[in-house]
Amino acid sequence: MRNPVLILSTMNTIAAQKIGAGLSTIGLAGAGIGIGFIFASLVHSISRNPKYSNDLYRAAVFGFALTEAIALFALMIAFLILFV
């Protein structure tokens, strides 16, 4: 007969992994909101001053890349929690 305490301990560890991975994906929602703000500001800025659209676009793409990097880090942490 297997030890019931050991079975419950293993189940609790697996449940904690799943909960931790789910909580770590909250960063993905934040990154999505941030990307929305970046491009909303880009559209607003270009509509106010179209002469600087190339400079504004470069700055927005740079901000998008940094924000997307944060999302990838959050996703990487979720996968590390689940599979390591």
MMTF fields as JSON, N, C-alpha, C and O atoms, coordinates in Angstrom:
{
  "mmtfVersion": "1.0.0",
  "mmtfProducer": "UNKNOWN",
  "numBonds": 335,
  "numAtoms": 336,
  "numGroups": 84,
  "numChains": 1,
  "numModels": 1,
  "chainsPerModel": [1],
  "groupsPerChain": [84],
  "chainIdList": ["A"],
  "bondAtomList": [4, 2, 8, 6, 12, 10, 16, 14, 20, 18, 24, 22, 28, 26, 32, 30, 36, 34, 40, 38, 44, 42, 48, 46, 52, 50, 56, 54, 60, 58, 64, 62, 68, 66, 72, 70, 76, 74, 80, 78, 84, 82, 88, 86, 92, 90, 96, 94, 100, 98, 104, 102, 108, 106, 112, 110, 116, 114, 120, 118, 124, 122, 128, 126, 132, 130, 136, 134, 140, 138, 144, 142, 148, 146, 152, 150, 156, 154, 160, 158, 164, 162, 168, 166, 172, 170, 176, 174, 180, 178, 184, 182, 188, 186, 192, 190, 196, 194, 200, 198, 204, 202, 208, 206, 212, 210, 216, 214, 220, 218, 224, 222, 228, 226, 232, 230, 236, 234, 240, 238, 244, 242, 248, 246, 252, 250, 256, 254, 260, 258, 264, 262, 268, 266, 272, 270, 276, 274, 280, 278, 284, 282, 288, 286, 292, 290, 296, 294, 300, 298, 304, 302, 308, 306, 312, 310, 316, 314, 320, 318, 324, 322, 328, 326, 332, 330],
  "bondOrderList": [1, 1, 1, 1, 1, 1, 1, 1, 1, 1, 1, 1, 1, 1, 1, 1, 1, 1, 1, 1, 1, 1, 1, 1, 1, 1, 1, 1, 1, 1, 1, 1, 1, 1, 1, 1, 1, 1, 1, 1, 1, 1, 1, 1, 1, 1, 1, 1, 1, 1, 1, 1, 1, 1, 1, 1, 1, 1, 1, 1, 1, 1, 1, 1, 1, 1, 1, 1, 1, 1, 1, 1, 1, 1, 1, 1, 1, 1, 1, 1, 1, 1, 1],
  "groupList": [{"groupName": "MET", "atomNameList": ["N", "CA", "C", "O"], "elementList": ["N", "C", "C", "O"], "formalChargeList": [0, 0, 0, 0], "bondAtomList": [1, 0, 2, 1, 3, 2], "bondOrderList": [1, 1, 2], "singleLetterCode": "M", "chemCompType": "L-PEPTIDE LINKING"}, {"groupName": "ARG", "atomNameList": ["N", "CA", "C", "O"], "elementList": ["N", "C", "C", "O"], "formalChargeList": [0, 0, 0, 0], "bondAtomList": [1, 0, 2, 1, 3, 2], "bondOrderList": [1, 1, 2], "singleLetterCode": "R", "chemCompType": "L-PEPTIDE LINKING"}, {"groupName": "ASN", "atomNameList": ["N", "CA", "C", "O"], "elementList": ["N", "C", "C", "O"], "formalChargeList": [0, 0, 0, 0], "bondAtomList": [1, 0, 2, 1, 3, 2], "bondOrderList": [1, 1, 2], "singleLetterCode": "N", "chemCompType": "L-PEPTIDE LINKING"}, {"groupName": "PRO", "atomNameList": ["N", "CA", "C", "O"], "elementList": ["N", "C", "C", "O"], "formalChargeList": [0, 0, 0, 0], "bondAtomList": [1, 0, 2, 1, 3, 2], "bondOrderList": [1, 1, 2], "singleLetterCode": "P", "chemCompType": "L-PEPTIDE LINKING"}, {"groupName": "VAL", "atomNameList": ["N", "CA", "C", "O"], "elementList": ["N", "C", "C", "O"], "formalChargeList": [0, 0, 0, 0], "bondAtomList": [1, 0, 2, 1, 3, 2], "bondOrderList": [1, 1, 2], "singleLetterCode": "V", "chemCompType": "L-PEPTIDE LINKING"}, {"groupName": "LEU", "atomNameList": ["N", "CA", "C", "O"], "elementList": ["N", "C", "C", "O"], "formalChargeList": [0, 0, 0, 0], "bondAtomList": [1, 0, 2, 1, 3, 2], "bondOrderList": [1, 1, 2], "singleLetterCode": "L", "chemCompType": "L-PEPTIDE LINKING"}, {"groupName": "ILE", "atomNameList": ["N", "CA", "C", "O"], "elementList": ["N", "C", "C", "O"], "formalChargeList": [0, 0, 0, 0], "bondAtomList": [1, 0, 2, 1, 3, 2], "bondOrderList": [1, 1, 2], "singleLetterCode": "I", "chemCompType": "L-PEPTIDE LINKING"}, {"groupName": "SER", "atomNameList": ["N", "CA", "C", "O"], "elementList": ["N", "C", "C", "O"], "formalChargeList": [0, 0, 0, 0], "bondAtomList": [1, 0, 2, 1, 3, 2], "bondOrderList": [1, 1, 2], "singleLetterCode": "S", "chemCompType": "L-PEPTIDE LINKING"}, {"groupName": "THR", "atomNameList": ["N", "CA", "C", "O"], "elementList": ["N", "C", "C", "O"], "formalChargeList": [0, 0, 0, 0], "bondAtomList": [1, 0, 2, 1, 3, 2], "bondOrderList": [1, 1, 2], "singleLetterCode": "T", "chemCompType": "L-PEPTIDE LINKING"}, {"groupName": "ALA", "atomNameList": ["N", "CA", "C", "O"], "elementList": ["N", "C", "C", "O"], "formalChargeList": [0, 0, 0, 0], "bondAtomList": [1, 0, 2, 1, 3, 2], "bondOrderList": [1, 1, 2], "singleLetterCode": "A", "chemCompType": "L-PEPTIDE LINKING"}, {"groupName": "GLN", "atomNameList": ["N", "CA", "C", "O"], "elementList": ["N", "C", "C", "O"], "formalChargeList": [0, 0, 0, 0], "bondAtomList": [1, 0, 2, 1, 3, 2], "bondOrderList": [1, 1, 2], "singleLetterCode": "Q", "chemCompType": "L-PEPTIDE LINKING"}, {"groupName": "LYS", "atomNameList": ["N", "CA", "C", "O"], "elementList": ["N", "C", "C", "O"], "formalChargeList": [0, 0, 0, 0], "bondAtomList": [1, 0, 2, 1, 3, 2], "bondOrderList": [1, 1, 2], "singleLetterCode": "K", "chemCompType": "L-PEPTIDE LINKING"}, {"groupName": "GLY", "atomNameList": ["N", "CA", "C", "O"], "elementList": ["N", "C", "C", "O"], "formalChargeList": [0, 0, 0, 0], "bondAtomList": [1, 0, 2, 1, 3, 2], "bondOrderList": [1, 1, 2], "singleLetterCode": "G", "chemCompType": "PEPTIDE LINKING"}, {"groupName": "PHE", "atomNameList": ["N", "CA", "C", "O"], "elementList": ["N", "C", "C", "O"], "formalChargeList": [0, 0, 0, 0], "bondAtomList": [1, 0, 2, 1, 3, 2], "bondOrderList": [1, 1, 2], "singleLetterCode": "F", "chemCompType": "L-PEPTIDE LINKING"}, {"groupName": "HIS", "atomNameList": ["N", "CA", "C", "O"], "elementList": ["N", "C", "C", "O"], "formalChargeList": [0, 0, 0, 0], "bondAtomList": [1, 0, 2, 1, 3, 2], "bondOrderList": [1, 1, 2], "singleLetterCode": "H", "chemCompType": "L-PEPTIDE LINKING"}, {"groupName": "TYR", "atomNameList": ["N", "CA", "C", "O"], "elementList": ["N", "C", "C", "O"], "formalChargeList": [0, 0, 0, 0], "bondAtomList": [1, 0, 2, 1, 3, 2], "bondOrderList": [1, 1, 2], "singleLetterCode": "Y", "chemCompType": "L-PEPTIDE LINKING"}, {"groupName": "ASP", "atomNameList": ["N", "CA", "C", "O"], "elementList": ["N", "C", "C", "O"], "formalChargeList": [0, 0, 0, 0], "bondAtomList": [1, 0, 2, 1, 3, 2], "bondOrderList": [1, 1, 2], "singleLetterCode": "D", "chemCompType": "L-PEPTIDE LINKING"}, {"groupName": "GLU", "atomNameList": ["N", "CA", "C", "O"], "elementList": ["N", "C", "C", "O"], "formalChargeList": [0, 0, 0, 0], "bondAtomList": [1, 0, 2, 1, 3, 2], "bondOrderList": [1, 1, 2], "singleLetterCode": "E", "chemCompType": "L-PEPTIDE LINKING"}],
  "groupTypeList": [0, 1, 2, 3, 4, 5, 6, 5, 7, 8, 0, 2, 8, 6, 9, 9, 10, 11, 6, 12, 9, 12, 5, 7, 8, 6, 12, 5, 9, 12, 9, 12, 6, 12, 6, 12, 13, 6, 13, 9, 7, 5, 4, 14, 7, 6, 7, 1, 2, 3, 11, 15, 7, 2, 16, 5, 15, 1, 9, 9, 4, 13, 12, 13, 9, 5, 8, 17, 9, 6, 9, 5, 13, 9, 5, 0, 6, 9, 13, 5, 6, 5, 13, 4],
  "groupIdList": [1, 2, 3, 4, 5, 6, 7, 8, 9, 10, 11, 12, 13, 14, 15, 16, 17, 18, 19, 20, 21, 22, 23, 24, 25, 26, 27, 28, 29, 30, 31, 32, 33, 34, 35, 36, 37, 38, 39, 40, 41, 42, 43, 44, 45, 46, 47, 48, 49, 50, 51, 52, 53, 54, 55, 56, 57, 58, 59, 60, 61, 62, 63, 64, 65, 66, 67, 68, 69, 70, 71, 72, 73, 74, 75, 76, 77, 78, 79, 80, 81, 82, 83, 84],
  "secStructList": [7, 7, 7, 2, 2, 2, 2, 2, 2, 2, 2, 2, 2, 2, 2, 2, 2, 2, 2, 2, 2, 2, 2, 2, 6, 2, 2, 2, 2, 2, 2, 2, 2, 2, 2, 2, 2, 2, 2, 2, 2, 2, 2, 2, 2, 2, 2, 2, 7, 4, 4, 4, 2, 2, 2, 2, 2, 2, 2, 2, 2, 2, 2, 2, 2, 2, 2, 2, 2, 2, 2, 2, 2, 2, 2, 2, 2, 2, 2, 2, 2, 2, 2, 7],
  "xCoordList": [0.849, 0.0, 0.891, 1.883, 0.512, 1.3, 0.99, -0.1, 1.96, 1.817, 0.905, 1.237, -0.245, -1.17, -0.59, -0.963, 0.306, 0.917, 1.799, 1.827, 2.526, 3.39, 2.565, 2.958, 1.432, 0.559, 0.014, 0.014, -0.451, -0.983, 0.111, -0.14, 1.314, 2.417, 2.74, 3.005, 2.721, 2.982, 1.872, 2.137, 0.629, -0.497, -0.441, -0.754, -0.047, 0.058, 1.159, 1.004, 2.266, 3.35, 2.925, 3.24, 2.221, 1.746, 0.732, 0.766, -0.16, -1.149, -0.463, -0.858, 0.549, 1.28, 2.007, 2.098, 2.525, 3.164, 2.163, 2.457, 1.0, -0.015, -0.482, -0.649, -0.689, -1.124, -0.038, -0.333, 1.206, 2.315, 2.497, 2.77, 2.349, 2.47, 1.329, 1.534, 0.146, -0.982, -0.808, -1.128, -0.303, -0.083, 1.032, 0.995, 2.023, 3.123, 2.711, 3.416, 1.589, 1.129, 0.363, -0.073, 0.19, -0.428, 0.412, -0.115, 1.725, 2.605, 2.287, 2.555, 1.723, 1.346, 0.202, 0.179, -0.723, -1.831, -1.313, -1.748, -0.387, 0.209, 0.975, 0.932, 1.675, 2.402, 1.444, 1.716, 0.335, -0.661, -1.239, -1.436, -1.507, -2.007, -0.95, -1.261, 0.304, 1.393, 1.566, 1.77, 1.489, 1.611, 0.448, 0.631, -0.729, -1.872, -1.658, -1.986, -1.113, -0.825, 0.233, 0.128, 1.253, 2.322, 1.767, 2.037, 0.994, 0.505, -0.638, -0.831, -1.394, -2.406, -1.73, -2.189, -0.64, 0.107, 0.772, 0.884, 1.213, 1.812, 0.792, 1.092, -0.396, -1.432, -1.79, -1.947, -1.915, -2.248, -1.144, -1.435, 0.115, 1.238, 1.384, 1.657, 1.206, 1.323, 0.178, 0.368, -1.0, -2.117, -1.916, -2.416, -1.203, -0.939, 0.241, 0.262, 1.235, 2.429, 2.942, 3.882, 2.354, 2.716, 4.128, 4.662, 4.732, 6.08, 7.111, 8.106, 6.879, 7.833, 7.403, 7.785, 6.627, 6.076, 7.159, 7.023, 8.23, 9.295, 10.011, 10.285, 10.315, 10.977, 10.069, 10.51, 8.798, 7.855, 7.672, 7.552, 7.651, 7.479, 8.669, 8.496, 9.876, 11.067, 11.018, 11.332, 10.628, 10.543, 9.461, 9.638, 8.343, 7.262, 7.689, 7.366, 8.406, 8.857, 9.86, 9.851, 10.722, 11.66, 10.912, 11.251, 9.908, 9.093, 8.335, 8.194, 7.842, 7.158, 8.106, 7.719, 9.336, 10.307, 10.615, 10.69, 10.79, 11.071, 9.876, 10.044, 8.683, 7.494, 7.266, 6.871, 7.516, 7.354, 8.4, 8.136, 9.579, 10.606, 10.134, 10.386, 9.462, 8.921, 7.887, 7.84, 7.066, 6.07, 6.756, 6.323, 7.814, 8.529, 9.195, 9.258, 9.691, 10.275, 9.209, 9.469, 8.018, 6.931, 6.536, 6.294, 6.47, 6.135, 7.224, 6.932, 8.477, 9.582, 9.524, 9.781, 9.195, 9.075, 7.933, 8.057, 6.827, 5.712, 6.132, 5.812, 6.846, 7.295, 8.337, 8.361, 9.194, 10.168, 9.481, 9.887, 8.442, 7.705, 7.032, 7.025, 6.472, 5.735, 6.628, 6.326, 7.711, 8.453, 9.811, 10.5, 10.218, 11.523, 11.316, 12.284],
  "yCoordList": [-1.182, 0.0, 1.241, 1.315, 2.216, 3.435, 4.374, 4.348, 5.191, 6.144, 7.296, 7.996, 7.512, 8.568, 9.968, 10.869, 10.177, 11.495, 11.833, 12.98, 10.841, 11.055, 11.377, 12.218, 10.712, 10.971, 12.394, 13.097, 12.832, 14.181, 15.223, 16.286, 14.926, 15.862, 16.048, 17.167, 14.977, 15.062, 15.821, 16.614, 15.584, 16.285, 17.774, 18.599, 18.129, 19.532, 20.223, 21.385, 19.54, 20.11, 20.37, 21.42, 19.434, 19.607, 20.748, 21.556, 20.811, 21.896, 23.242, 24.214, 23.319, 24.568, 24.988, 26.177, 24.009, 24.324, 24.942, 25.942, 24.349, 24.845, 26.243, 27.108, 26.464, 27.775, 28.815, 29.925, 28.473, 29.403, 29.756, 30.909, 28.776, 29.049, 29.946, 30.84, 29.707, 30.565, 31.987, 32.932, 32.151, 33.492, 34.223, 35.446, 33.475, 34.143, 34.649, 35.468, 34.178, 34.677, 35.985, 36.527, 36.505, 37.819, 38.881, 39.879, 38.658, 39.592, 39.706, 40.741, 38.665, 38.721, 39.707, 40.415, 39.755, 40.712, 42.145, 43.039, 42.349, 43.672, 44.107, 45.275, 43.168, 43.494, 43.833, 44.738, 43.124, 43.44, 44.835, 45.556, 45.213, 46.56, 47.601, 48.644, 47.306, 48.234, 48.435, 49.562, 47.364, 47.472, 48.284, 49.066, 48.096, 48.903, 50.383, 51.216, 50.723, 52.12, 52.696, 53.847, 51.9, 52.388, 52.767, 53.86, 51.873, 52.163, 53.164, 53.865, 53.253, 54.308, 55.672, 56.638, 55.739, 56.992, 57.328, 58.498, 56.299, 56.53, 57.141, 58.122, 56.577, 57.097, 58.532, 59.399, 58.764, 60.109, 61.101, 62.211, 60.718, 61.618, 61.909, 63.046, 60.895, 61.118, 61.994, 62.807, 61.83, 62.666, 64.126, 65.028, 64.363, 65.734, 66.361, 67.568, 65.524, 66.063, 65.073, 64.328, 65.051, 64.04, 64.207, 63.277, 65.359, 65.586, 64.667, 64.308, 64.29, 63.449, 61.986, 61.274, 61.53, 60.179, 59.102, 58.087, 59.298, 58.282, 58.162, 57.055, 59.3, 59.268, 58.657, 57.871, 59.035, 58.493, 56.99, 56.246, 56.552, 55.128, 54.334, 53.262, 54.853, 54.154, 54.036, 52.982, 55.102, 55.069, 54.089, 53.396, 54.03, 53.112, 51.664, 50.811, 51.374, 49.997, 49.588, 48.444, 50.515, 50.216, 49.938, 48.994, 50.744, 50.502, 49.196, 48.489, 48.87, 47.597, 46.433, 45.459, 46.521, 45.439, 45.234, 44.098, 46.314, 46.184, 45.607, 44.78, 46.041, 45.524, 44.056, 43.273, 43.687, 42.289, 41.404, 40.234, 41.949, 41.184, 40.83, 39.723, 41.745, 41.464, 40.339, 39.473, 40.35, 39.286, 37.941, 36.923, 37.936, 36.68, 36.174, 34.966, 37.084, 36.659, 36.03, 35.019, 36.618, 36.055, 34.678, 33.766, 34.522, 33.225, 32.195, 31.028, 32.634, 31.735, 31.254, 30.081, 32.132, 31.746, 30.763, 29.816, 30.96, 30.008, 28.642, 27.643, 28.568, 27.264, 26.638, 25.417, 27.443, 26.893, 26.301, 25.251, 26.971, 26.454, 25.127, 24.194, 25.054, 23.848, 22.661, 21.543, 22.882, 21.757, 21.497, 20.572, 22.259, 21.99, 21.596, 21.329],
  "zCoordList": [0.0, 0.0, 0.0, 0.726, -0.837, -0.946, 0.209, 0.779, 0.535, 1.624, 1.178, 0.22, 1.855, 1.42, 1.582, 0.83, 2.533, 2.722, 1.535, 1.088, 1.015, -0.143, -1.389, -2.198, -1.539, -2.691, -2.625, -3.636, -1.449, -1.297, -1.498, -2.066, -1.04, -1.221, -2.696, -3.134, -3.457, -4.889, -5.595, -6.499, -5.189, -5.803, -5.484, -6.342, -4.265, -3.895, -4.682, -5.059, -4.938, -5.705, -7.141, -7.701, -7.734, -9.109, -9.179, -10.107, -8.207, -8.184, -8.021, -8.665, -7.178, -6.988, -8.262, -8.566, -9.009, -10.286, -11.258, -11.912, -11.346, -12.28, -11.885, -12.745, -10.607, -10.135, -10.371, -10.814, -10.083, -10.301, -11.762, -12.094, -12.638, -14.072, -14.545, -15.366, -14.032, -14.398, -13.918, -14.639, -12.705, -12.174, -12.91, -13.044, -13.386, -14.079, -15.457, -16.046, -15.977, -17.27, -17.155, -18.171, -15.955, -15.782, -16.48, -16.973, -16.518, -17.218, -18.696, -19.305, -19.283, -20.698, -20.92, -21.927, -20.007, -20.129, -20.002, -20.727, -19.081, -18.925, -20.158, -20.547, -20.77, -21.992, -23.128, -23.917, -23.218, -24.237, -24.06, -25.038, -22.837, -22.556, -22.911, -23.485, -22.562, -22.878, -24.365, -24.817, -25.135, -26.583, -27.159, -28.092, -26.608, -27.039, -26.775, -27.621, -25.615, -25.298, -26.234, -26.659, -26.557, -27.426, -28.795, -29.292, -29.407, -30.746, -30.747, -31.741, -29.673, -29.577, -29.502, -30.111, -28.754, -28.67, -29.999, -30.363, -30.724, -32.038, -32.991, -33.671, -33.047, -33.936, -33.546, -34.405, -32.263, -31.781, -32.138, -32.584, -31.947, -32.214, -33.702, -34.087, -34.537, -35.98, -36.485, -37.39, -35.904, -36.345, -35.937, -36.609, -34.862, -34.43, -35.166, -35.404, -35.53, -36.17, -37.216, -36.939, -38.394, -39.397, -39.955, -40.56, -39.766, -40.295, -39.65, -40.28, -38.415, -37.675, -37.615, -36.686, -38.575, -38.507, -38.535, -37.852, -39.307, -39.348, -38.011, -37.547, -37.389, -36.076, -35.012, -34.173, -35.064, -34.086, -34.272, -33.298, -35.524, -35.785, -35.268, -34.687, -35.476, -34.955, -33.435, -32.882, -32.767, -31.302, -30.843, -29.841, -31.57, -31.194, -31.388, -30.562, -32.462, -32.689, -31.618, -31.163, -31.215, -30.133, -28.827, -28.113, -28.51, -27.319, -27.403, -26.405, -28.599, -28.803, -28.537, -27.891, -29.026, -28.836, -27.357, -26.889, -26.628, -25.195, -24.438, -23.542, -24.796, -24.127, -24.455, -23.591, -25.701, -26.1, -25.428, -25.152, -25.163, -24.452, -23.048, -22.572, -22.389, -21.054, -21.137, -20.264, -22.175, -22.345, -22.569, -22.029, -23.355, -23.59, -22.321, -22.093, -21.496, -20.218, -19.32, -18.668, -19.282, -18.471, -18.985, -18.194, -20.294, -20.871, -20.583, -20.321, -20.633, -20.336, -18.881, -18.607, -17.971, -16.561, -16.384, -15.607, -17.081, -16.983, -17.457, -16.812, -18.575, -19.078, -18.162, -18.006, -17.557, -16.611, -15.396, -14.897, -14.919, -13.765, -14.114, -13.311, -15.312, -15.693, -15.989, -15.573, -16.692, -17.25, -16.631, -17.06, -15.657, -15.009, -13.578, -12.864]
}
